[in-house]
Amino acid sequence: MLALLAFLLPFALTIAPWTIRNYILYRDIILIDTLGPVYLWIAMSDAVHEGRGEGEAKGILLRKKSGNSL
């Protein structure tokens, strides 16, 4: 039992601050934000940096935030 606690405690301590932050902002329990890959894609996309594809990227973000699937 102690080994299990020692294994899970670092995960809980890492995720807890973000969960608290998400609860304060969204008034809902969200363990972690699931939009990380989308934000990374937007940041690294040459098309977005060149002004192309920005509408598509924003559309994906809006669909994700509203809960609609792709």
N, C-alpha and C positions, 0 to 999 in steps of 0.2 A: 504494500500500500504506500509506503514511504517512497519507493522508487517511482511509482506512478505519479505521485504528487511532485516529486522533484523533476519529472519529465514534463508535466503539464503546466507547472507554475510559470516558467519563462514565457510560454505562449500566452497565458492569461495576462501576465504583466505587460506584454508587448501590445496585445490587442485592446486591452481595457481602456487606455486613454483615448483611442480613436472611437471606440464604442460610446464612451461618455460624450465626446465631442459631437458625434453624429446624433446622439439622443438630444443634446441641447439644441442643435441646429434644426433637426427634422422632426423632433418629438416622436420618434419611432426608433426601435432598436434595430440598428444596422451594424453588424459586427465589423465589416470593413467595406470600403467603397469599391464597387465593381467596375468603375469607369476608368481605372488606371490604364489598361491597354488602349482605350480610345484616346485618352489624353496623350499617351506616348506616340500613337500613330499621328495625331494632329501635330505634335511638336516636331516630329522627325520627317514629316511629309514634305518633299520638295514641291509638290503641287500647291500645297497651302502657302509655302513661303513665296511662291511665284504668283500667288493670287488665284490659282485655279483650284477647284475642289473644296473651297472653304464652305460653300453652301451645303455640299454633301456631308462634310464633317459635322457642321452644326446641326444638320438634320438628324444624324445618327445620335448626337448627344441629346437632342430634344426628345427623340423616341425613347432613349434609355431612361431619361429622367421621368418621363410620363408613364413609364412602365410598359409601353408597347414593345413587342418583340420585333426583330428585323424581318 
